[in-house]
Amino acid sequence: KWANAGNLLKRNISLVDLYKIEEFWDISLNESSGEGLLARDVDDLPINFYRLPKLAKLFLTPKSLESLGSGIGLIQSLRVLGVRGCGSIPPEIGRLSSLENIKFSHGSVEDIPVELAELGKLRSLELNHNRISFVPNFIGGMTSLWTLDLSCNRIDSLPDSIIADNAIKDLLLEDNQLYELPRFPKKLGR
């Protein structure tokens, strides 16, 4: 089920009140989707928001949100997390063992936290249009990761582990500062 923004707003249900609504399996806070709760100019999410017990998909497109805060680690049911325009990836994200897809795009993210290595179900990691200059070695050891999108960052080199025998099939690196690419396995798409 998706929470319909129009219906929620007509009933005067606010973001703060959402934690009381347990029947929502998916809630989208995406300005562009037409579905979900419309959230504009969000600077911080209330702690009660993180207590939504059945939240599986979360998409945020705030105008200014430096960080999701440590409460994000409380949403154990979360499978998909998409954030546009955020300043950092909180280390608490490593507690979300059900996460399959993560997208932090069009922000000012500079670092990839080592806690992502704990996400054994993660299939897609999209960190495009940020300020990342360093790709840590643990990325190459993420055995369930199929898609890695690091396009439009400041990356000038890749760790050798990225070409190791891992699950990555789609590696997107365009618009970085790479001068030389390693020899990639044939399993990667062209």
Disulfide bonds with the S-S distance in Angstrom:
none
